[in-house]
Amino acid sequence: MSIEIPDWYVLKDPGEISVDVDNWNRFADTRLQRFIDEDLWSISKPSWMDDDEWYLTKVEEMGGHLLLRLAVSKDPRLTSWLVEVEGDLFEFRFVSSPSFDQKIKVLEELYEKENVKTIQEIDKLFKINIYKHFNLADVPFKSSRYSKSKFGSLVKDLDRRIAVKFHKIPSVVSAKKVLLFNGWGIVRLADIRLAVKREFEKQLKIIIEKSKDLVEANKSLDNTVKPIRDKITEIARKTKLSSDLSTLGIGEGEEIFSKPELFPPCILELLGILRSKGHLSHVENWQLGTFLKKAGMTIEDQQRFWYNNSVDNVGMSFDEFVRRVGYQIKHIYGEVGGGIDYSPPSCKTCINGYFCYWAHKKLEDISEDIKTLMKDRDQKVVDRAIEDISRLIINQRFQEACGRYFRLLTGWQIRRVLHMLSYTTKAYKRFYTKKDQKKDKEK
Amino acid sequence: MNEKLTDEILAKYYVEKFPMDYFMSFVGLSNFQNREFGFVVGDNRFVRNISFSNTDKLKDFMVQNSVQHAYVGAVYDKPPSRENPIQRIKWKAREFIYDIDIDEYDLVRTCGCHGDVYCKDCWSLVQEAASFIDKTMKEDFGFKEVIWFFSGRRGVHGWVMDKITHDFDQAQRVAILNYLTFIHDEKRSQSIEEIPNEAKPLRNRIYALVAKAYLDRATPESLKELGISTRKANEIVARIKTFENFDHNDYNILIPNDTIIRRKLSSEFILQRYPRIDRKVTMDTRRVSRMPYSIHGKTGQIAIVIKDIDNFYPDSAPTVWDTMM
């Protein structure tokens, strides 16, 4: 029996559904509300439901989704938000789907059929028993880790393995969480679920971008989706729609430097080097520049900042400096070059090629830095933290060392830091949001 | 270099000896006119954003311009030129290439060589790296053919010939590189990543090739420094050379089953003998790479195909003067 693509897979061809604008607006409204309420809901036909009623449920699902797509298509920020929330919903439905075959079907849709195989198919193709040949039984499954994840006990089949062509799952290959055999990545569903979610989000984004032309060419369609778009825009004003830190209100221009506790150690160190030596390497310039952009600095703020701190401009007027160096700064903001709105590199990238405080600074100096910074704190606590951090650095676990440092600084626990922006976001929540809330309560 | 590389000898090589057909068999005829070339010409001037409508014109250019170094780049949607530089035209494809240079190992070479200087002892690091990558490309990634070229001076280039790789974007190239990478920040802290349990073929290959190469050169004293007992260290040194086809099972039998010792040992053999790849060459989709069979302007040696990497030593590569005899 051939398995059909599940009805919750919103990227599938909707087939024949009649467009009913009034109802679709209502469906979109309901779907939007559920996203705002952070409701992750399943869609599968209950045994008691007749076919007509099920058809209506499917129309509601698809119609609401299609209208939201059209509504956000003209605004990249709204598009990012929809992609994010639809991505979360897709991930939930994927991991909690009770049918392994349906999961395979979804993977075939996302990655194309020829790039996905079951382990039995691989065994047959290469005349091998993958499980026996590589003794896969001795790779333990971290079930407790997944049951503690945000979907808890709802996850199904995550310890089962499938085969996907390696070039379709670069992030998994990159992390070496894969057994590669003749070009096939043998992976547990648990290890590719995030890659699958990213692929879904990527494809959804492309579809939304394509539908922008449709909305721009059709005035009446644009008017139809306007109420929903206005509603999403209103939500956008109230909530954080992306990881852009400027929306968190860290500060504007030089004001951001008045809150050094929000800066990850790599950025503080780069600022220190720049201020004392007057120059950084090219990649360090880029790392600092992209961070400052996300922290809230405008192009003009950064031009002034680099002019004031860089030794390369001795004897040069500000205008001349902007003419010479302005291009690189504008490039960070996507105003020249490829037009990309760059983000700072992730911690892994920093460790491998940019600057990571824990990976690239001498252990003795790190220890001294922490002692100086924490001289007013309980010495025993600081010594224990330095001991933990040293052990983590020696074992090359730099991101965890950063997490331990964050705990020492804030009292909040992070196992490991993945990105300098997430460090700042969390520090902001710790030092500002909570206090603000407390102050509000006191008032 | 035994003689001066004159304009005449350069031109003569490209007129009479440069195997254009053989070179074309590596880069392919389709889209030739949209492929970028780069050259170091005359007085050490580097020029790129150059394309040719046919191979005769490429040959004419190399003959007439005193080409010290010749490079081949990516394919674009239009012929690259000064008016249409590669930044302004759309990238289409590029070969998937590895570059291994002996000077990448400067921090761990113990023979006394440094920079461009090499000896048979340290050159074995390049040979081992090429063999390791070759096997990994074929067995793990399923590629059919990897051709190794001499770079003309201090290293080798591996070209993965499977067409599918030409379309790989930067993320896909970096993913393969990261899969192969265990030494991070190679020129500074040299952090070593732990060998993962899930990537079993890679792990088994590391034991079979990298650990074996390290243990072949180990002394009882060096093993004792890692915490291995005197008796076991002597046994390892005595037995390692007796294995004909050392594999991961032999490794597991030979090495004490002690987590800390194993971790220390694997960090050490990865640090000392694991491949060190010039990442930029592999991941940068717009980079130009030395043209197979071109002359290296500093040594006069030809970037020939290496038929047997295990027995190739740079001195055996012909120079432009050898080809003229």
Chai-1 contact restraints between the chains, C-beta under 6 A:
chainA,res_idxA,chainB,res_idxB,connection_type,confidence,min_distance_angstrom,max_distance_angstrom,comment,restraint_id
A,F134,B,K200,contact,1.0,0.0,6.0,A-B,restraint_1
A,V139,B,N197,contact,1.0,0.0,6.0,A-B,restraint_2
A,V139,B,E198,contact,1.0,0.0,6.0,A-B,restraint_3
A,H167,B,Q172,contact,1.0,0.0,6.0,A-B,restraint_4
A,P170,B,A171,contact,1.0,0.0,6.0,A-B,restraint_5
A,P170,B,Q172,contact,1.0,0.0,6.0,A-B,restraint_6
A,P170,B,A175,contact,1.0,0.0,6.0,A-B,restraint_7
A,V173,B,A175,contact,1.0,0.0,6.0,A-B,restraint_8
A,V173,B,Y179,contact,1.0,0.0,6.0,A-B,restraint_9
A,S174,B,A175,contact,1.0,0.0,6.0,A-B,restraint_10
A,S174,B,N178,contact,1.0,0.0,6.0,A-B,restraint_11
A,K176,B,Y179,contact,1.0,0.0,6.0,A-B,restraint_12
A,K176,B,P196,contact,1.0,0.0,6.0,A-B,restraint_13
A,K176,B,A199,contact,1.0,0.0,6.0,A-B,restraint_14
A,K177,B,E198,contact,1.0,0.0,6.0,A-B,restraint_15
A,L179,B,K200,contact,1.0,0.0,6.0,A-B,restraint_16
A,L180,B,D140,contact,1.0,0.0,6.0,A-B,restraint_17
A,N182,B,G142,contact,1.0,0.0,6.0,A-B,restraint_18
A,G183,B,F141,contact,1.0,0.0,6.0,A-B,restraint_19
A,G183,B,G142,contact,1.0,0.0,6.0,A-B,restraint_20
A,I351,B,H184,contact,1.0,0.0,6.0,A-B,restraint_21
A,N352,B,H184,contact,1.0,0.0,6.0,A-B,restraint_22
A,A359,B,S189,contact,1.0,0.0,6.0,A-B,restraint_23
A,Q396,B,S191,contact,1.0,0.0,6.0,A-B,restraint_24
